[in-house]
Amino acid sequence: MVTTNARKLYNAVKAEAVLTERTDLRQYLTGVSTSFGYVLTDAEKSIFYTDARYLEACHSLLDGSEIEVKKYEGPIENLLKGYKEVAVPLSSTSYPDYKKLSDAGLKIVDSGKAFDSLMSIKQDYEIENIKAACQITDRAFKDLLPRIKEGMTENEVAAELEYLMRKSGASGTSFPTIVGFGKNSSVPHHETGNTKLQFGNVILIDYGCKVNGYCSDCTRTFLFGDDGKHTNFKAAYEHVLTAHMLVKAKATDGMTGKEIDAIARDYLKGFNLDGYFTHSLGHGLGINIHEFPFISPKGADVIRNGMVFSDEPGVYFEGDFGIRIEDTVMLKDGKVISLTDSNKKLIIL
């Protein structure tokens, strides 16, 4: 039986009924990943409506849980006959669905903030799944290094890494793997392509995998040989690494995302590198690779014990090179704990 959260959400929203359609949110409520369905919870019951493709699996997985499984007959407004009020996640509810509910005379309230609050504080089973995904990313990266050869393309390195993660038990990737060689590393979200690896190249790899629906996120930057032309790269690498480690040392429960972002950004500013740090320090992750909280220069979210997020300062010099050092971390007892390998000494293959 899977772990379910439908009743927990209902209690947090305090609406007459809660209706959820979005795939990731349904997965959080039911513990089951499907491409279609609605979860409806009221004071008496929780029902997962889905189609014939998933009925057998859902009946089996949710047997004995708080959630009853039924075949969806539609339309959506028929699910809510007899109710006067329904909560939906407004930011991800389509206008046609919203209008159907409104035209049915229902008072509509937002469940989005309740989802953010509940999903940001990870439960033990969620932490274990994220840890397992992080362990796979670490193992796959170590196994990848001796396989990297001159002349390989970025796509070939990405494919090799993804194979190694799946071989170790991942169900898939958290997002499309980013591999950037040489000057391509200066593009924070470079589109992995057919550039061939040359001796002396900087290599940046941003990757992650999923275990039981939960994500890991990791970035490593290193050198493929040392051609003696990397003085600036090595100096910048040490500064990014120090910024990364300062976040781990100083971030604590009760700080805002803005305050944590400033730990890294202010350090880099002391070396005139803050202008090259062109993205936020981090983001929450769990079922989604990007979710609440957000750790950025404008981040007002308060970071609490039990939250899992990325620590990923970076600097990018257009047309030359980029550096990003990223771990998946969590706050526990007021301290940052790294869930991915915390050894960041510069690797030179």
Summary of the structure (lengths in Angstrom):
residues: 349
radius of gyration: 22.4
end to end distance: 45.6
largest distance: 74.1
contacts: 1172
relative contact order: 0.11
helix: 37%
strand: 25%
